[in-house]
Amino acid sequence: MWVLVFFDLPTETKKDRKIYARFRKEIMADGFNMFQFSIYMRHCASRENADVHIKRVKGILPEKGHIGIMCITDKQFAMMEIYRGKELTETPPVVQQLELF
């Protein structure tokens, strides 16, 4: 399962930029990687694990701005087509997670 966080935060004032930078750093510290500007993603081994990371993101939401959180399955992620200009590029590999019982 993949968790995607989309955000559009204000950057008009110095305080806004500081809040933007703090939010970005905190989600990256939680294992999210930049997919595009203001779109970050993280692989999770299960829905329960995804819920943990979603709760963490919700805990650091800034007062202003728009934030979206979406979960997609590995299969849905693998069906994504990514282009750089008109050239099709490879989709990032699906992370294989080993689970010990």
BALOTI-318823 format. One record per residue: residue in three letters; x, y, z of N, C-alpha, C, O in turn. Coordinates in steps of 0.001 Angstrom, whole numbers, plus 500000, padded with zeros to 6 digits. Last residue first. Layout:
<atoms>
+-----+--------+--------+--------+--------+--------+--------+--------+--------+--------+--------+--------+--------+
! res !    n_X !    n_Y !    n_Z !   ca_X !   ca_Y !   ca_Z !    c_X !    c_Y !    c_Z !    o_X !    o_Y !    o_Z !
+-----+--------+--------+--------+--------+--------+--------+--------+--------+--------+--------+--------+--------+
! ALA !      X !      Y !      Z !      X !      Y !      Z !      X !      Y !      Z !      X !      Y !      Z !
...
+-----+--------+--------+--------+--------+--------+--------+--------+--------+--------+--------+--------+--------+
</atoms>
This chain:
<atoms>
+-----+--------+--------+--------+--------+--------+--------+--------+--------+--------+--------+--------+--------+
! res !    n_X !    n_Y !    n_Z !   ca_X !   ca_Y !   ca_Z !    c_X !    c_Y !    c_Z !    o_X !    o_Y !    o_Z !
+-----+--------+--------+--------+--------+--------+--------+--------+--------+--------+--------+--------+--------+
! PHE ! 506696 ! 486619 ! 511459 ! 505584 ! 486318 ! 512345 ! 506069 ! 485894 ! 513698 ! 505261 ! 485599 ! 514578 !
! LEU ! 507877 ! 489182 ! 509378 ! 508200 ! 488067 ! 510267 ! 507054 ! 487865 ! 511233 ! 506504 ! 488829 ! 511766 !
! GLU ! 507789 ! 490193 ! 506083 ! 507107 ! 490213 ! 507373 ! 507498 ! 488973 ! 508152 ! 507451 ! 487856 ! 507637 !
! LEU ! 509401 ! 492307 ! 503794 ! 509351 ! 490997 ! 504430 ! 508660 ! 491137 ! 505773 ! 508912 ! 492087 ! 506514 !
! GLN ! 508392 ! 494088 ! 501052 ! 508498 ! 494128 ! 502502 ! 508399 ! 492719 ! 503047 ! 507422 ! 492015 ! 502791 !
! GLN ! 509495 ! 495639 ! 498232 ! 509132 ! 494332 ! 498770 ! 509403 ! 494350 ! 500267 ! 510530 ! 494603 ! 500693 !
! VAL ! 508248 ! 498381 ! 496497 ! 509092 ! 497915 ! 497587 ! 508586 ! 496571 ! 498081 ! 507392 ! 496393 ! 498319 !
! VAL ! 508192 ! 498727 ! 493081 ! 507384 ! 498445 ! 494257 ! 508304 ! 497845 ! 495311 ! 509049 ! 496906 ! 495032 !
! PRO ! 510169 ! 501248 ! 491461 ! 509890 ! 499853 ! 491802 ! 509043 ! 499746 ! 493060 ! 509158 ! 500557 ! 493978 !
! PRO ! 508650 ! 503941 ! 489637 ! 509533 ! 503487 ! 490719 ! 509170 ! 502063 ! 491135 ! 507992 ! 501707 ! 491159 !
! THR ! 508225 ! 503417 ! 486160 ! 507575 ! 503635 ! 487443 ! 508540 ! 503189 ! 488531 ! 509195 ! 502158 ! 488377 !
! GLU ! 510295 ! 504898 ! 483679 ! 509915 ! 503736 ! 484478 ! 509235 ! 504171 ! 485769 ! 509620 ! 505162 ! 486388 !
! THR ! 508798 ! 507203 ! 481332 ! 509868 ! 506749 ! 482212 ! 509365 ! 505568 ! 483032 ! 508168 ! 505281 ! 483071 !
! LEU ! 508155 ! 508351 ! 478101 ! 507678 ! 507501 ! 479186 ! 508874 ! 507054 ! 480018 ! 509864 ! 506574 ! 479465 !
! GLU ! 508489 ! 511609 ! 476900 ! 509125 ! 510306 ! 477083 ! 508565 ! 509584 ! 478309 ! 508512 ! 510140 ! 479406 !
! LYS ! 507570 ! 514127 ! 476702 ! 506807 ! 513109 ! 475985 ! 507376 ! 511708 ! 476166 ! 506822 ! 510735 ! 475654 !
! GLY ! 508343 ! 515069 ! 479911 ! 508036 ! 515576 ! 478582 ! 507180 ! 514542 ! 477883 ! 506158 ! 514122 ! 478426 !
! ARG ! 508355 ! 512220 ! 481346 ! 509201 ! 513404 ! 481412 ! 509130 ! 514009 ! 480015 ! 509764 ! 513532 ! 479073 !
! TYR ! 505686 ! 510370 ! 482790 ! 506337 ! 510941 ! 481619 ! 507243 ! 512096 ! 482023 ! 506925 ! 512855 ! 482938 !
! ILE ! 504329 ! 507410 ! 484020 ! 505049 ! 508631 ! 484357 ! 505814 ! 509093 ! 483118 ! 506505 ! 508303 ! 482475 !
! GLU ! 501473 ! 505656 ! 484880 ! 502369 ! 505998 ! 483783 ! 502999 ! 507342 ! 484115 ! 502300 ! 508299 ! 484449 !
! MET ! 500561 ! 503133 ! 487187 ! 500801 ! 504543 ! 486911 ! 501766 ! 504705 ! 485736 ! 502751 ! 503975 ! 485622 !
! MET ! 500335 ! 500545 ! 487967 ! 499663 ! 500906 ! 486724 ! 499885 ! 502369 ! 486336 ! 499445 ! 502798 ! 485270 !
! ALA ! 501532 ! 500411 ! 490450 ! 502261 ! 499838 ! 489316 ! 501623 ! 500188 ! 487976 ! 502296 ! 500136 ! 486947 !
! PHE ! 499482 ! 501441 ! 492049 ! 500716 ! 502200 ! 491889 ! 501485 ! 501721 ! 490656 ! 502026 ! 502533 ! 489906 !
! GLN ! 497668 ! 499327 ! 491967 ! 497291 ! 500617 ! 491393 ! 498536 ! 501459 ! 491128 ! 498631 ! 502118 ! 490092 !
! LYS ! 499221 ! 497407 ! 493321 ! 498773 ! 497148 ! 491951 ! 498385 ! 498460 ! 491260 ! 498734 ! 498677 ! 490100 !
! ASP ! 499522 ! 498528 ! 495848 ! 500712 ! 498314 ! 495029 ! 500329 ! 498117 ! 493563 ! 501022 ! 498599 ! 492666 !
! THR ! 496819 ! 500928 ! 496333 ! 497448 ! 499615 ! 496463 ! 498701 ! 499546 ! 495602 ! 498920 ! 500393 ! 494736 !
! ILE ! 496750 ! 504108 ! 497973 ! 496533 ! 503267 ! 496789 ! 497282 ! 501954 ! 497007 ! 498249 ! 501889 ! 497766 !
! CYS ! 495424 ! 506794 ! 499805 ! 496061 ! 505472 ! 499830 ! 495737 ! 504744 ! 498530 ! 494602 ! 504763 ! 498054 !
! MET ! 495962 ! 510247 ! 500369 ! 495318 ! 509193 ! 499595 ! 496121 ! 507907 ! 499721 ! 497351 ! 507933 ! 499740 !
! ILE ! 495337 ! 513441 ! 501552 ! 496002 ! 512174 ! 501849 ! 495239 ! 511078 ! 501105 ! 494015 ! 510992 ! 501202 !
! GLY ! 495922 ! 516913 ! 501124 ! 495163 ! 515714 ! 500779 ! 495995 ! 514484 ! 501086 ! 497212 ! 514485 ! 500903 !
! ILE ! 495654 ! 520200 ! 502234 ! 496405 ! 518954 ! 502323 ! 495465 ! 517805 ! 501981 ! 494345 ! 517736 ! 502488 !
! HIS ! 496024 ! 523615 ! 501946 ! 495221 ! 522465 ! 501546 ! 496109 ! 521233 ! 501555 ! 497185 ! 521225 ! 500955 !
! GLY ! 496309 ! 526295 ! 504422 ! 496698 ! 525487 ! 503278 ! 495735 ! 524346 ! 503019 ! 494772 ! 524133 ! 503756 !
! LYS ! 496952 ! 526685 ! 507974 ! 496517 ! 527159 ! 506652 ! 496938 ! 526162 ! 505579 ! 497799 ! 525310 ! 505795 !
! GLU ! 497914 ! 525179 ! 510149 ! 496635 ! 525889 ! 510260 ! 496071 ! 526286 ! 508893 ! 494860 ! 526231 ! 508678 !
! PRO ! 499321 ! 521935 ! 509264 ! 499385 ! 523365 ! 509570 ! 497995 ! 523991 ! 509577 ! 497031 ! 523409 ! 509080 !
! LEU ! 499409 ! 518738 ! 510784 ! 498782 ! 519609 ! 509784 ! 498890 ! 521077 ! 510189 ! 498587 ! 521428 ! 511329 !
! ILE ! 500428 ! 516770 ! 512378 ! 501303 ! 517914 ! 512092 ! 500704 ! 518874 ! 511058 ! 501411 ! 519725 ! 510518 !
! GLY ! 498577 ! 514745 ! 512597 ! 499039 ! 515380 ! 513821 ! 499907 ! 516600 ! 513596 ! 500110 ! 517391 ! 514517 !
! LYS ! 498333 ! 513759 ! 510053 ! 497224 ! 514547 ! 510593 ! 497638 ! 515299 ! 511853 ! 497105 ! 516371 ! 512142 !
! VAL ! 500704 ! 512293 ! 509990 ! 500551 ! 513459 ! 509116 ! 499438 ! 514356 ! 509654 ! 499590 ! 515577 ! 509702 !
! ARG ! 500054 ! 510292 ! 511862 ! 501190 ! 511189 ! 512103 ! 501087 ! 512450 ! 511249 ! 501353 ! 513551 ! 511730 !
! LYS ! 497940 ! 509029 ! 510556 ! 497683 ! 509690 ! 511842 ! 498809 ! 510671 ! 512170 ! 498554 ! 511755 ! 512694 !
! ILE ! 499342 ! 507953 ! 508424 ! 498305 ! 508953 ! 508158 ! 498009 ! 509735 ! 509437 ! 497847 ! 510955 ! 509404 !
! HIS ! 500880 ! 506092 ! 509772 ! 501546 ! 507225 ! 509133 ! 500554 ! 508331 ! 508771 ! 500898 ! 509513 ! 508809 !
! VAL ! 498869 ! 504329 ! 510677 ! 499807 ! 504935 ! 511633 ! 500437 ! 506191 ! 511032 ! 500521 ! 507227 ! 511691 !
! ASP ! 497709 ! 503498 ! 508273 ! 496915 ! 504293 ! 509222 ! 497801 ! 504994 ! 510249 ! 497518 ! 506124 ! 510647 !
! ALA ! 499761 ! 501914 ! 507250 ! 499405 ! 503166 ! 506563 ! 498621 ! 504075 ! 507501 ! 498842 ! 505286 ! 507523 !
! ASN ! 499580 ! 499766 ! 509006 ! 500794 ! 500577 ! 508999 ! 500534 ! 501920 ! 508323 ! 501033 ! 502950 ! 508776 !
! GLU ! 497065 ! 498826 ! 508221 ! 497282 ! 499251 ! 509609 ! 498513 ! 500143 ! 509717 ! 498500 ! 501149 ! 510426 !
! ARG ! 497529 ! 498077 ! 505613 ! 496606 ! 499173 ! 505874 ! 496805 ! 499717 ! 507290 ! 496721 ! 500924 ! 507519 !
! SER ! 501089 ! 497438 ! 505211 ! 499696 ! 497042 ! 505411 ! 498833 ! 498279 ! 505609 ! 499344 ! 499389 ! 505755 !
! ALA ! 503556 ! 498530 ! 504583 ! 503377 ! 497082 ! 504442 ! 501925 ! 496643 ! 504540 ! 501560 ! 495592 ! 504014 !
! CYS ! 503876 ! 501425 ! 502583 ! 503512 ! 500820 ! 503869 ! 503186 ! 499350 ! 503632 ! 502613 ! 498984 ! 502607 !
! HIS ! 505751 ! 504004 ! 501096 ! 505252 ! 502638 ! 501013 ! 504984 ! 502126 ! 502416 ! 505770 ! 502365 ! 503333 !
! ARG ! 504870 ! 507337 ! 500438 ! 505531 ! 506398 ! 501340 ! 504911 ! 505023 ! 501166 ! 503690 ! 504890 ! 501096 !
! MET ! 505265 ! 510558 ! 498891 ! 504695 ! 509218 ! 498977 ! 505538 ! 508353 ! 499902 ! 506726 ! 508593 ! 500118 !
! TYR ! 504198 ! 513887 ! 498097 ! 505122 ! 512986 ! 498770 ! 504451 ! 511629 ! 498934 ! 503234 ! 511543 ! 499095 !
! ILE ! 504058 ! 516779 ! 496403 ! 503458 ! 515441 ! 496419 ! 504515 ! 514495 ! 496979 ! 505588 ! 514328 ! 496399 !
! SER ! 505423 ! 519187 ! 496183 ! 504213 ! 519145 ! 497013 ! 503429 ! 517839 ! 496913 ! 502260 ! 517792 ! 497296 !
! PHE ! 506923 ! 518187 ! 493255 ! 506792 ! 519270 ! 494222 ! 505434 ! 519171 ! 494895 ! 504408 ! 519080 ! 494221 !
! GLN ! 506760 ! 514579 ! 493366 ! 506800 ! 515838 ! 492623 ! 506743 ! 516937 ! 493674 ! 506539 ! 516656 ! 494854 !
! PHE ! 507714 ! 512871 ! 495337 ! 507368 ! 512341 ! 494022 ! 507396 ! 513489 ! 493021 ! 507993 ! 513373 ! 491950 !
! MET ! 509785 ! 512639 ! 498118 ! 509167 ! 513537 ! 497151 ! 508936 ! 512809 ! 495829 ! 509854 ! 512205 ! 495274 !
! ASN ! 508876 ! 510303 ! 500663 ! 509819 ! 510782 ! 499647 ! 509083 ! 511645 ! 498640 ! 507911 ! 511416 ! 498344 !
! PHE ! 508473 ! 509688 ! 504140 ! 507890 ! 510080 ! 502866 ! 508990 ! 510610 ! 501948 ! 509919 ! 511282 ! 502399 !
! GLY ! 509503 ! 509171 ! 506682 ! 509735 ! 508202 ! 505618 ! 509094 ! 508529 ! 504286 ! 509164 ! 507712 ! 503369 !
! ASP ! 509334 ! 511100 ! 508563 ! 508467 ! 509939 ! 508766 ! 508570 ! 508944 ! 507605 ! 507807 ! 507979 ! 507550 !
! ALA ! 510874 ! 513077 ! 507527 ! 511422 ! 512346 ! 508676 ! 510599 ! 511102 ! 508979 ! 511103 ! 510155 ! 509583 !
! MET ! 509044 ! 514073 ! 505697 ! 510216 ! 513352 ! 505200 ! 510874 ! 512548 ! 506321 ! 511379 ! 511451 ! 506080 !
! ILE ! 507296 ! 515333 ! 507390 ! 506803 ! 514160 ! 506661 ! 507966 ! 513366 ! 506077 ! 507896 ! 512142 ! 505969 !
! GLU ! 509067 ! 517305 ! 508415 ! 508472 ! 516320 ! 509315 ! 507915 ! 515118 ! 508564 ! 508042 ! 513990 ! 509039 !
! LYS ! 509728 ! 518848 ! 506169 ! 510775 ! 518105 ! 506881 ! 510195 ! 517018 ! 507779 ! 510766 ! 515934 ! 507892 !
! ARG ! 507164 ! 519924 ! 505550 ! 507884 ! 519095 ! 504583 ! 508949 ! 518249 ! 505280 ! 509059 ! 517054 ! 505007 !
! PHE ! 506673 ! 521439 ! 507871 ! 505760 ! 520355 ! 507481 ! 506470 ! 519378 ! 506551 ! 506394 ! 518163 ! 506734 !
! ARG ! 508847 ! 523266 ! 507730 ! 508716 ! 522357 ! 508878 ! 507817 ! 521171 ! 508534 ! 508145 ! 520030 ! 508858 !
! ALA ! 508301 ! 524653 ! 505360 ! 509531 ! 523875 ! 505477 ! 509443 ! 522867 ! 506614 ! 509912 ! 521736 ! 506479 !
! TYR ! 505822 ! 525868 ! 506054 ! 505921 ! 524977 ! 504895 ! 507136 ! 524054 ! 505046 ! 507027 ! 522839 ! 504884 !
! ILE ! 506679 ! 527493 ! 508176 ! 505681 ! 526451 ! 508426 ! 505714 ! 525408 ! 507307 ! 505644 ! 524208 ! 507572 !
! LYS ! 508393 ! 529181 ! 506757 ! 508923 ! 528372 ! 507848 ! 507979 ! 527217 ! 508168 ! 508423 ! 526093 ! 508404 !
! ARG ! 506619 ! 530429 ! 505040 ! 507683 ! 529593 ! 504478 ! 508297 ! 528678 ! 505536 ! 508674 ! 527542 ! 505245 !
! ASP ! 505066 ! 531855 ! 506919 ! 504447 ! 530825 ! 506069 ! 505503 ! 529875 ! 505511 ! 505310 ! 528659 ! 505507 !
! LYS ! 507029 ! 533649 ! 507899 ! 506414 ! 532685 ! 508807 ! 505770 ! 531539 ! 508027 ! 505902 ! 530378 ! 508416 !
! LYS ! 507487 ! 535179 ! 505616 ! 508589 ! 534391 ! 506172 ! 508048 ! 533313 ! 507113 ! 508552 ! 532190 ! 507124 !
! THR ! 504658 ! 534840 ! 503356 ! 505442 ! 535503 ! 504394 ! 506564 ! 534595 ! 504874 ! 506588 ! 533400 ! 504577 !
! GLU ! 503755 ! 533087 ! 501319 ! 503831 ! 534526 ! 501087 ! 504709 ! 535247 ! 502108 ! 505431 ! 536177 ! 501748 !
! THR ! 503140 ! 530465 ! 501013 ! 504555 ! 530797 ! 501185 ! 504782 ! 532301 ! 501019 ! 505866 ! 532734 ! 500627 !
! PRO ! 500618 ! 528038 ! 501899 ! 501025 ! 529408 ! 501564 ! 502507 ! 529631 ! 501847 ! 503062 ! 529068 ! 502790 !
! LEU ! 500587 ! 524764 ! 500437 ! 500667 ! 525624 ! 501606 ! 501106 ! 527024 ! 501198 ! 501880 ! 527181 ! 500254 !
! ASP ! 499311 ! 522069 ! 499353 ! 499490 ! 523397 ! 498782 ! 499428 ! 524357 ! 499960 ! 498346 ! 524717 ! 500423 !
! PHE ! 499984 ! 518582 ! 499048 ! 499745 ! 519789 ! 499827 ! 500050 ! 521049 ! 499032 ! 500925 ! 521075 ! 498167 !
! PHE ! 499401 ! 515153 ! 499384 ! 499414 ! 516291 ! 498463 ! 499212 ! 517545 ! 499297 ! 498346 ! 517565 ! 500172 !
! VAL ! 500699 ! 512093 ! 500034 ! 500302 ! 513336 ! 500687 ! 500493 ! 514458 ! 499669 ! 501593 ! 514681 ! 499162 !
! LEU ! 499974 ! 508679 ! 499773 ! 500397 ! 509900 ! 499094 ! 499856 ! 511097 ! 499854 ! 498696 ! 511111 ! 500267 !
! VAL ! 500938 ! 505500 ! 500563 ! 500266 ! 506678 ! 501096 ! 500850 ! 507881 ! 500374 ! 502064 ! 508081 ! 500361 !
! TRP ! 500457 ! 502257 ! 499283 ! 501176 ! 503524 ! 499201 ! 500311 ! 504630 ! 499788 ! 499107 ! 504690 ! 499541 !
! MET ! 500843 ! 498829 ! 500000 ! 500000 ! 500000 ! 500000 ! 500892 ! 501238 ! 500000 ! 501945 ! 501261 ! 500637 !
+-----+--------+--------+--------+--------+--------+--------+--------+--------+--------+--------+--------+--------+
</atoms>
